[in-house]
Amino acid sequence: MSQGRFMVIALVIVLVSVVAFISMTAPKPPQDNYAPDLTMPIGKNGANVQLSDLKDHVVLLDFWATWCGPCRMSIPELQHLHEKYRDKGLVVIGLSTDNDSSRKEVPRMKKELGMTYATAFTDDIPDVRSKFVFVSLPMLYVIDRKGVIREKINGYDPNSTLEDKVVKLLNEPEK
């Protein structure tokens, strides 16, 4: 083998190695953070609804409890958004983390706060804790029309820009 030919082969091997190294170490574009599917008893008469069936809607998935003070402050804002934007494609779902000792308080609190959006108990959704994190409350997941979690909001902020975020997502193209 001639020295020139050897050099060409060596150069090709070096170039292939460099390209392979760069492609392995280059930052990967962020993957879409799709919301895991969830079966929730929020339909008529407690019928199950899949979170994935709500694609083409903006979904606010709110984890809350009756004993949570910040939850009591955030729910009126969610109710307002529900009333104002449900006909434009917003779905608000309240998932109560109340256990057996406080579960009986939920209907009274819903009435007191005027909650008319869909609600269910996390204890009635077997895989919810393996799919969503809600170690502190309230915990709100903002999910776009494609099923992508666009934001996780932990806690309540009285100066929230949640309505602006919802409007922006509702105005994004559906497909």
Stockholm file with secondary structure:
# STOCKHOLM 1.0

chainA/1-175         MSQGRFMVIALVIVLVSVVAFISMTAPKPPQDNYAPDLTMPIGKNGANVQLSDLKDHVVLLDFWATWCGPCRMSIPELQHLHEKYRDKGLVVIGLSTDNDSSRKEVPRMKKELGMTYATAFTDDIPDVRSKFVFVSLPMLYVIDRKGVIREKINGYDPNSTLEDKVVKLLNEPEK
#=GR chainA/1-175 SS CCHHHHHHHHHHHHHHHHHHHHHHHSCCCCCCCBCCCCEESCSGGGCCEEGGGGTTSEEEEEEECTTCHHHHHHHHHHHHHHHHHGGGTEEEEEEECCCTTTGGGHHHHHHHHTCCSEEEEGGGSTTHHHHCCCSSSSEEEEECTTSBEEEEEESCCTTCCHHHHHHHHHHSCCC
#=GC SS_cons         CCHHHHHHHHHHHHHHHHHHHHHHHSCCCCCCCBCCCCEESCSGGGCCEEGGGGTTSEEEEEEECTTCHHHHHHHHHHHHHHHHHGGGTEEEEEEECCCTTTGGGHHHHHHHHTCCSEEEEGGGSTTHHHHCCCSSSSEEEEECTTSBEEEEEESCCTTCCHHHHHHHHHHSCCC
//
